[in-house]
Amino acid sequence: MKKKFKEFIQHNRWLKAVPNALTLCNSLCGFVAIVYTLQVYENPRDEIDVFAVSAWIIIFAMVFDALDGFAARLFNAASMHGVQMDSLSDMVTFGVAPATIAAIMTHCLRAEMTYWQNLMTYIFCGIYLGCAALRLATYNVHAILEKKSSEKFSGLPSPGGAAALCSVVLFFQRPPTELAHIHPGFIMPVYAALLGLLMVSNIPYPHMGKWFFSIRRNKKRLALFVLALAILFAFRIHGVVALVNLYILSGPAIALYQLLRPHFIRRRIAVE
């Protein structure tokens, strides 16, 4: 049965086009998110809702980003052409679109901004955009040279950075009463720049696509997945915000632990 399925895939050229079609859907989501964000200037009364819809579009694009790699492996259609297309699409959806949302959201929600505040907003968002481009270019180089995928990323993957920015947008759509005084215009650009720096760092981050597809074979990962679903079911949007930003913080936390671990081991040995 498996042999017939493989033969069917090899002789069906339409199936080979499925991964690239999913990648194009990813880039179209990024384009729609950018265009929809610009609608805020025509409808200033519901500006935070406009940004929230754009954030959901980017999050939805992550489904296509996960499925194109899965389809490429399933249909044996992986190629360097697909790798390049994937990075170009990610640049639009997870690079340009989140930076656009962060810049326009800051500009619209802060009533009065000085020239220098405007300049710093665009610089911080530009840092995110530039780092996303460097991150994706580095990923392409590694894909060409290593020719094999890894369980971990070196640096924050661009979908993770986009998810973090989108989570901030969703959080401020309906913030808890005790945090309602915090203004998103002060947070978005700075957070965008920090996420950009994490993208070009050497801090390891798990490959979430492979992590999800491996939960059936790993009881610990299955337990974590069930816990994450419980958090999402109980807290919904705030659960999404918490889980995404825990993922962002997990990289620096693990890197710091690995850096300090030899020191604690030597100290324990000396005490013993």
N, C-alpha and C positions, 0 to 999 in steps of 0.2 A: 504493500500500500504506500509506504514511504517512497519507494523507488518510483512508482507511477506519479506520485505528487511532485517529486523532483523533476521528472521528465516533462511533466505538464508545465511547470514553471520555466524550465529552460527553453521551451519551444513557444512560449506565450510572451510576445514582446510587449503586450499591453500591461502585463503585471510588472514588467521591469520599469515602467513609467510611473508606477504608484508612488514610490518614495519621493521622486522629484515633484509630483503633483501635491503631495502633502507639504513639502518644503515651500512650494509656491503659495499654498494656503497660509502658511506661517507668515510669509512676507506680506501677503494681502491684509492679514490681521493688523500688522504693524502700520501699514498705510492707512487703513480705516481708523485706527486709534489716533493717528496724527491729525487726519482730516476732521474727525469728530471733536477732538480737543479744540480745534480752531473755531468750532461753533460757539464756544463760550462767549466770544465777542458779540455775537448776535443775540444771545440769551443770557445776559449777566445775572438774572435773578436766581437761576438754578445752577450756578457755576460749579459748586462742589459736586452736584449730581452728574454734571457733564464729565468731570474728571473721573468720577467713580466708574462711569460706563466705559470710558477709555481704558481705565485700569483693568476692568473685567475682560475687555477685548484682548489685552496683552496676556492676561492669565490664561484665557482660552487658547491663545496661540501656542502656549506651552504644550498643549495636548498634541498639536500637529508636530511640534518640535520633538516630542518623545516618540510619536508614531512613525516619523519618517526613518529614523534609525532602525526601529524594530522591523519596519517593512523592508528595508534594504537587506537586513540579515535574513528575514523570512523568505524573500524572493531571490536571494543571492544576487542582489543588484547593487552592492556596495561598490563605489568607484571614487576616484579623486574628483571627478566632475561633481558628484553628489556632495562631497566634503566641502568643495568651494561654494556650491550653491547654498548649502546649509549655513555656512558662516556669513555669506552675504545677506541671507534672509534674517539671521540673528542680529546682524548689524542694524537692520531697519527696525525690527520688532523689539529687540532687547537693548538696543543702543540709542538710536535716534528717537524712537517714540517715548521711552521713559524720560529722556533728557528734555524733550519738548514739553511733556506734561509737568515736570518739575519746574521748568522755567516759567511757563505760562501760569501755572497755579500760584507760584510765588508772586508774579506780577499782578495777577487779578485779585488775590485775597489780601494783599497789603495795600491799604488805601493810598498811602503816600510813601513814595520811595525816592530817596535822593539819587543823584547821578552815580555816586560810589556804591550805593546799595544795589542799584540795577547792574552795575558793572560786575560786582562780586557775585551776584546771582548767576550771570551768564558765564563767568569764569568757572565757578563751581560746577555748573551743569556741563560746561565744556570739558572739564576734567573727567567727568563721568563718561562723556561721549568718546573722548580721546583714548581713555583707558580701555573702554569696551573694544575699540578698534584694535589696539595693541594686543589685547587678550585674545581676540579671535584670530588675528594674524599669527600669534604664537601657537595657538591650537592647530592651525593649518600646517605650520612648519613641523610640529611634532607628529602630526598625522602622516606627513610625507616621509619623515626620517625614520620613525619608529615602526610604522606600518602595523601597529597592533594597539588595541585600546586598553586602557587601564581602569582599575576600580576607583581611582582617585584623580581629581583634577589638581593641577598646580595653580593655585589662585582660585578666587571665586568665579564660578562660571557665569557668563553673561545672563542666562535666564534667572539665576539666583539673585543677581543684582537688580534686575527688572522686577522680580517678584517682591523684593524688599521695598522698593520705591512704591510699587502699586499697593502694598499692604499699608503703607503710611497714608496714602490717598483714601483707602477704604476705611481706615481707622478714624480719620477726621470727618468722614461723612456723617457718622453718628458716634462721637466720642463719649466716654463715660462722663457723668456730671462733674466728678471731681477733677477731671482733666480738660474740661471744656475751655478753660482759660488759656491753654497752650495754643499758640498760633502756628499753623503749618508753614506759613511763609518764612518763619525763622529756622525751620527744621529741614525742609526738603532740599535746598541747595547744598547745605553742609553735609547732610547724610548722603546725597548723591556723590559728592566728591570723595567721601570716605569709602563708599562702595566701589568707586572707580579704583582707588588705591589698593583695595583688597583684590580686585580683579588682576592687577599686574604684580601682585605679591607672589611669594613662593609658598604661601600657606596652603596645606593640602585640604581639599574638600571632597567629600564622597560624591560619586557619580549617582545621582538620585534615580535616574532611569534604570540603571543596572541594579541599584539597591531594591527598587520596587519589584523588578522581575525576579529577584532572588529570594523573596520573603517566604516562598513555599518550601525552600530547602534550609531555611535558617529560623529556628524557633525564637531566638532573641529578636531578630528583625520582625518576625510575625507579631510578637508581643508588642513591640514598639509601634508597629503599624496599627494594631487594634487600639492602643492607647491614643494614638494621634486621631483616629476616627472618633473615639469617645470625646476627645477635647473639641473637635470640630462640631460634633453633634450638640455638645453642651453649651459651647460659647460662640459658635458660628463665626461671624466676622472677626471678633476679637480672638477667637481660637486660631484663625488663619494668620492674623497678625503675629500672634505669639509664636506659632510654629515656624513661620518663615524667618522671623528674626532670631529665634533660637538656632536655626540652621546657620545664619550669618555669623552669630557669635561663637558657634561651636568650633569654627576653624581657628580663630585666634586663641580660644581657650585651650584646645588640644595642643596647638603649637607651643603655647606657654608652658603647659604641663610637661611636654616632651623636653623642653629646654631646661626646666628646673628639676626634672626627675633625677638625672645623674647627681646633682648636688645633694638632694635629699637621701639618695642611696649611699653616697659617700659619708654623709653625716651620720646615718644610722649605723653604718659599719664601724665608724670611729667610736660611737657611743657604746656599741656592743664590745 
